[in-house]
Amino acid sequence: MYLLDIDISGLKLLRDFRLSLRDAQGQPRMWTVLIGENGLCKTSILQAIAMAASGYLRANQLADVPSLPDRRLTGRAMTIDAEFTFGANQHTQRKYPGIHPRPEFPPVIYSNLWLSLGHSVFDGKSDYGDHRESVNEPSLDPIEEARALNLPQWFVAGYGTTRLLPRPFASDKVEDPILSRLNSLFDRGRIIGTGFADLLEDSLEFAQALHQALVSSQLLPRTTNVELQGRGGTKTPSDLVAKHSFELKVGTETLKLPATWLSQGYQSTIAWIADIIGQMFWENGGPIPLSEMEGLILVDEIDLHLHPKWQLGLIPTLKRVFPKLQFVVTTHSPMILPGLSREEVVILGTDDKGNVIPQESSESPALLTGSEIYRTFFGIDRLHPSDLGKDLQRYSFLIADPLRSDEEDKEMHDISKRLAEAGVDPGWEPVPRIQEPPAGSEKPS
């Protein structure tokens, strides 16, 4: 599935909130990154998308529904309306419940969820947009039918901020794929991730795909190999832990480490990318090339636990590895943005009534310096976030100016005193002042 548009009303601070994910040609935009201060409903937007894509029955299973309505509103229902379509690559294999024969192009589906006043569970409905005349069963709800039948090529997955790898053979079974793929986004259940090596028939093909996504792409620095063994051959507890291992370059040595021994930065990235690949293999009944995977991926705080140098290359690498997956993600990091165009960044702010509104940037982050990104997208208009840093910058300017005025010279000494009280020694001595001769007098030769 690909998301085209979503309208959210009455959900927390989202009142008449509309977000379009269409490119200039009206097709699904493959990348959308939401940024904004804490409390501006970034996670709630991802969850609303997930609920609309999964259907109202599973939306009620995923969400804590009574916590969602806007407490400022009275006498108004909460609604989520979304418009989805599908990728063309898998169109001939995909089933569209209720449409016979198969349409020439992937159809559009409208998904509507609503929470009536005084109710604590969602009701909902979905239907086809541009193929209503081809529907043989007008009362059919295509999203609910697709989820009930676990139809392939209707893929959506979501990942929250708790992203750790499971120990081998500790993974949950995939009893309901749609819930398995979205539980993490709602803080329910665990990501299967590398645990798919224990569930899939051929763990070697899964390991090879993970190697391509993480190692060959250089997404994970210093990683040189992936080893994921399936069942069998375990004699001791240490054998069990080491069945899912990664090789890392450390100085001149290469160390083979169990996946669960890796840092949270490694684990948080491996977990959700391994889960996407494993879920795709599981749905497909076997391997599928990374470049051919289609679907909608929602990731909260995609920069989680990653060093800024890793963050810089994250999105360009994911664009290259998964060109047909649509990503909607959140971040608080400016280092994520240089890999994006202007249209791919949505800045969340508020109107004069406190409602969250989306805003487009007037500039492309790919063309800006670090300081300009801080100013344009995060509202930080000075390099030094502390007054002490600002003082040091001002002091370094004043001491180098031999023509500083009496007022500036006093300011310089005041700053020097503040720096000394803070235990800061700039290490520079002021250059001597040159007194300008009075007006009308001759300048010294």
C-alpha positions in Angstrom: 0.0 0.0 0.0 1.0 3.6 -0.6 -0.5 6.6 1.2 -1.7 9.5 -1.0 -3.5 11.8 1.6 -4.7 11.7 5.1 -7.2 13.9 7.0 -7.3 13.7 10.8 -9.9 15.5 13.0 -10.4 15.5 16.7 -7.3 13.3 17.6 -5.4 15.0 20.4 -4.1 18.3 18.9 -4.9 17.3 15.3 -8.0 19.3 14.4 -8.8 19.4 10.7 -5.2 18.3 10.0 -4.5 17.4 6.3 -1.3 15.9 4.9 -0.7 15.2 1.3 2.0 12.7 0.3 1.8 13.2 -3.5 4.6 14.2 -5.7 4.4 16.8 -8.5 2.8 14.2 -10.8 0.2 13.2 -8.2 1.9 9.9 -7.5 2.8 8.6 -4.0 5.9 10.4 -2.7 8.4 7.8 -1.5 9.8 9.8 1.5 8.1 12.1 4.0 9.9 13.2 7.2 8.0 14.9 10.0 9.8 17.3 12.2 8.6 19.5 15.1 8.9 20.1 18.8 7.8 17.5 21.3 4.1 17.3 21.9 3.1 18.1 18.3 1.6 14.7 17.6 4.3 13.2 15.3 3.8 9.7 16.7 0.1 10.2 16.6 0.2 10.9 12.9 2.1 7.7 12.2 -0.4 5.8 14.3 -3.4 7.3 12.5 -1.9 6.3 9.2 -1.3 2.7 10.6 -4.9 2.5 11.8 -6.4 3.7 8.5 -4.2 1.2 6.6 -5.1 -1.8 8.9 -8.9 -1.4 9.0 -11.2 -0.5 12.0 -11.1 -4.0 13.6 -7.4 -4.0 14.0 -7.3 -0.3 14.7 -9.2 -1.1 17.9 -6.7 -3.9 18.7 -3.7 -1.7 18.2 -4.6 1.6 19.8 -5.6 2.8 23.3 -8.7 4.3 21.7 -10.1 6.2 24.8 -6.8 8.2 25.0 -7.0 9.5 21.5 -9.8 12.2 21.4 -9.1 15.9 21.6 -10.1 16.8 25.2 -10.7 20.4 24.1 -13.6 19.3 21.8 -17.1 18.6 22.8 -19.9 17.5 20.6 -17.7 16.4 17.8 -16.6 12.9 16.6 -13.0 11.9 15.9 -12.3 10.9 12.3 -9.4 9.6 10.3 -9.9 9.6 6.5 -7.1 8.3 4.2 -6.6 7.6 0.6 -4.3 4.8 -0.5 -3.2 3.2 -3.7 -0.7 0.5 -4.7 2.6 -0.1 -6.5 2.5 -1.1 -10.2 5.3 -3.7 -9.9 3.1 -6.3 -8.0 -0.2 -5.3 -9.6 -0.7 -8.4 -11.7 -0.1 -10.7 -8.6 -2.2 -8.6 -6.2 -5.8 -9.5 -5.4 -8.4 -6.7 -5.0 -11.4 -8.1 -3.1 -14.6 -7.4 -4.8 -13.2 -6.2 -8.2 -13.5 -8.6 -11.1 -11.8 -8.6 -13.6 -8.5 -7.1 -12.4 -8.3 -3.3 -13.2 -5.8 -2.1 -15.7 -4.1 0.1 -13.1 -3.8 -0.2 -9.3 -7.0 1.2 -7.7 -7.5 3.9 -5.1 -8.9 3.0 -1.8 -10.6 5.3 0.7 -10.4 4.3 4.3 -12.6 6.0 6.9 -12.5 5.5 10.7 -14.6 7.4 13.2 -15.1 7.4 16.9 -18.7 8.5 17.7 -19.4 10.6 20.8 -19.5 8.6 23.9 -18.0 5.5 22.3 -14.7 3.9 23.1 -14.2 1.8 19.9 -13.7 2.8 16.3 -16.2 2.1 13.6 -15.1 2.3 10.0 -15.5 1.5 6.3 -13.3 1.4 3.2 -14.2 1.4 -0.5 -12.7 1.8 -3.9 -12.5 5.2 -5.4 -12.0 5.1 -9.2 -13.3 1.5 -9.7 -16.6 1.6 -8.0 -18.4 0.6 -11.2 -16.2 -2.6 -11.3 -17.1 -3.7 -7.7 -19.2 -6.9 -7.8 -20.0 -6.6 -4.0 -21.0 -3.0 -3.2 -21.2 -3.7 0.6 -17.7 -5.2 0.7 -15.1 -3.5 2.9 -11.9 -4.2 0.8 -9.4 -3.4 3.6 -11.1 -5.5 6.2 -11.5 -8.4 3.6 -7.8 -8.1 2.6 -6.7 -8.2 6.3 -9.0 -11.1 7.1 -7.6 -13.1 4.3 -4.0 -11.9 5.0 -3.7 -11.0 1.3 -0.1 -10.4 0.1 1.0 -7.1 -1.5 -1.1 -5.0 0.9 2.0 -4.3 3.0 2.3 -1.8 5.9 4.7 -1.9 8.8 5.4 0.5 11.7 8.2 0.8 14.2 8.2 2.7 17.5 11.1 3.8 19.7 11.6 0.4 21.5 13.6 -1.5 18.9 15.8 -4.2 20.3 16.7 -7.5 18.8 15.3 -10.8 20.2 17.4 -13.6 21.5 17.4 -16.6 19.1 14.2 -18.6 19.2 12.6 -16.0 21.5 10.5 -14.4 18.7 6.7 -14.3 18.7 5.0 -16.3 16.0 3.4 -14.4 13.1 -0.2 -15.3 13.8 -1.7 -12.0 12.6 0.8 -10.4 10.2 -0.8 -6.9 10.2 -0.7 -6.8 14.0 2.8 -8.2 14.1 4.0 -5.5 11.7 2.4 -2.6 13.6 2.5 -3.6 17.3 5.9 -1.9 17.8 4.5 1.5 16.8 1.9 1.2 19.5 4.3 -0.1 22.2 2.8 -3.6 22.0 4.7 -6.8 21.5 8.2 -7.2 20.2 9.9 -6.8 16.8 10.7 -10.1 15.3 13.7 -8.7 13.4 16.6 -11.2 13.1 14.2 -13.8 14.7 12.9 -14.5 11.2 16.0 -16.7 10.8 14.2 -19.1 13.2 10.9 -18.9 11.4 11.7 -18.9 7.7 12.6 -22.2 5.9 15.9 -20.9 4.5 17.7 -18.7 7.0 20.7 -18.4 4.6 18.7 -16.4 2.0 17.4 -14.1 4.8 21.0 -13.6 6.0 22.1 -12.7 2.5 19.4 -10.1 2.1 20.3 -8.6 5.4 23.9 -8.5 4.4 23.0 -6.6 1.2 20.8 -4.1 3.1 23.2 -3.5 6.0 26.7 -4.5 5.1 27.1 -4.2 1.3 25.3 -0.8 1.4 27.6 0.4 4.2 24.6 1.4 6.2 26.2 -0.1 9.4 29.8 1.2 9.7 32.5 -1.3 10.4 30.2 -4.3 9.9 31.7 -6.9 7.6 29.4 -9.9 7.7 26.1 -11.3 9.0 25.6 -14.8 10.3 22.0 -16.0 11.1 21.7 -19.7 11.7 18.4 -21.5 11.9 17.4 -24.3 14.2 19.6 -27.2 15.1 23.1 -27.7 16.3 22.7 -25.9 19.6 24.5 -27.6 22.5 25.0 -24.9 25.1 23.4 -21.6 26.0 26.3 -19.7 24.5 25.7 -21.5 21.2 22.1 -20.3 21.3 23.1 -16.6 21.8 25.8 -16.8 19.1 23.4 -18.1 16.4 22.6 -14.5 15.3 26.0 -12.8 14.9 27.6 -9.9 13.2 31.2 -9.4 12.3 32.7 -6.0 13.1 36.0 -4.4 12.2 37.7 -3.2 15.4 41.2 -1.7 14.6 43.1 -4.4 12.8 40.9 -7.2 14.1 37.6 -8.5 13.1 35.3 -9.7 15.9 32.3 -11.9 15.6 29.7 -10.8 18.2 26.2 -12.0 19.0 23.6 -9.5 17.7 22.2 -9.0 21.2 25.7 -7.9 22.4 25.8 -4.9 20.0 25.2 -1.3 21.0 21.6 0.1 20.9 22.6 2.1 17.8 23.4 -1.1 15.9 20.4 -3.0 17.4 17.8 -0.3 16.7 18.8 -0.2 13.0 19.2 -3.9 12.5 15.9 -4.7 14.2 13.5 -2.8 12.0 15.3 -3.3 8.7 15.6 -7.1 9.4 11.9 -7.1 10.4 10.9 -5.5 7.0 12.9 -8.0 5.1 11.6 -10.9 7.2 8.0 -9.8 7.0 8.4 -9.4 3.2 9.9 -12.9 2.8 7.2 -14.4 5.1 4.4 -12.7 3.1 5.9 -13.7 -0.2 6.5 -17.3 0.7 10.2 -16.9 -0.1 12.9 -14.4 -1.0 12.1 -11.2 -2.8 14.7 -8.7 -4.1 15.1 -5.7 -1.9 14.7 -3.4 -4.9 11.3 -4.9 -5.7 9.7 -4.6 -2.3 6.6 -2.4 -2.2 4.7 -1.1 0.8 4.3 1.6 3.4 6.9 1.9 6.2 6.3 4.1 9.3 9.3 4.7 11.6 9.2 6.9 14.8 12.5 8.6 15.5 14.4 7.0 12.6 17.7 8.5 14.0 17.3 6.6 17.3 20.7 6.0 19.0 22.6 6.8 15.8 25.8 8.9 15.8 25.5 12.0 13.6 27.9 10.6 11.0 25.7 7.5 10.6 22.6 9.7 10.4 24.0 11.7 7.4 24.1 8.6 5.2 20.9 6.9 6.5 18.3 8.2 4.2 20.4 8.2 0.9 21.3 4.6 1.6 17.7 3.6 2.4 16.5 5.3 -0.8 19.1 3.3 -2.8 18.4 -0.1 -1.1 14.6 0.1 -1.0 13.5 2.3 -3.9 9.9 1.1 -4.0 9.1 1.3 -0.3 7.3 4.4 0.8 8.6 5.8 4.1 6.9 8.2 6.5 9.2 8.8 9.5 9.8 11.3 12.3 13.0 12.8 13.6 14.5 15.4 15.9 17.9 15.4 14.2 19.1 17.9 11.7 21.6 15.4 10.4 18.8 13.3 8.8 17.7 16.2 6.6 20.5 16.7 4.0 19.4 13.5 2.2 16.0 15.1 1.4 14.4 17.5 -1.0 12.2 20.4 0.1 9.0 18.5 -0.5 10.0 15.6 1.5 10.2 17.5 4.8 7.1 18.5 6.7 7.5 21.0 9.5 4.8 20.7 12.2 3.8 23.8 14.0 0.6 25.2 15.7 -1.9 27.8 14.7 -3.2 30.6 17.1 -5.6 28.1 18.7 -3.0 25.5 19.4 -3.9 23.1 16.6 -1.1 21.2 14.9 -0.6 22.3 11.3 1.8 21.1 8.6 4.1 23.5 6.8 6.4 23.1 3.8 9.9 24.5 3.9 10.8 27.2 1.4 14.3 25.7 0.9 15.7 22.3 0.2 17.8 20.9 3.1 20.1 19.3 0.6 21.4 22.8 -0.4 21.8 24.2 3.1 24.8 24.4 5.5 24.4 22.9 9.0 23.8 26.3 10.5 21.1 27.1 7.9 19.4 23.7 8.6 19.3 24.5 12.3 17.7 27.9 11.6 15.3 26.9 8.8 13.9 23.6 10.2 14.5 23.8 14.0 14.3 27.6 14.8 17.8 27.8 16.2 19.2 31.0 14.9 22.6 31.1 16.6 25.5 28.7 16.5 26.0 28.6 20.3 22.9 27.5 22.2 24.3 28.7 25.5 25.0 32.3 26.6 28.5 31.2 27.6 29.3 30.1 24.0 27.8 33.3 22.7 30.0 35.3 25.1 33.2 33.5 24.0 32.3 34.2 20.3 31.7 37.9 21.0 34.9 38.1 23.1 37.0 36.6 20.3 35.7 39.3 17.9 36.3 42.2 20.3 39.8 41.4 21.3 40.9 41.3 17.7 39.6 44.7 16.9 42.3 47.4 17.5 39.7 50.1 16.7 37.1 49.0 19.3 35.3 51.9 21.0 35.2 52.7 24.7 31.9 51.1 24.9 33.1 47.9 23.1 36.2 47.9 25.3 34.1 47.9 28.4 31.9 45.1 27.0 35.1 43.1 26.3 36.2 43.4 30.0 32.7 42.6 31.3 32.7 39.4 29.1 36.2 38.5 30.3 35.0 38.7 33.9 32.0 36.5 33.2 34.2 33.9 31.4 36.7 33.9 34.3 33.8 33.4 36.8 32.7 30.4 34.7 36.2 29.0 34.8 36.8 29.6 31.0 40.2 30.8 29.9 40.0 31.9 26.3 43.8 31.8 25.9 43.9 35.0 23.9 45.1 38.5 24.9 43.4 41.6 23.5 45.3 43.4 20.8 46.3 47.0 21.9 43.7 49.6 21.0 44.7 52.3 18.5 43.2 55.6 19.5 41.8 57.5 16.5 42.9 61.2 16.4 40.3 63.8 17.1 38.3 65.1 14.0 40.3 67.7 12.1 43.7 66.8 13.5 46.5 65.3 11.4 47.0 61.6 11.5 50.3 60.3 12.6 52.7 59.6 9.7 
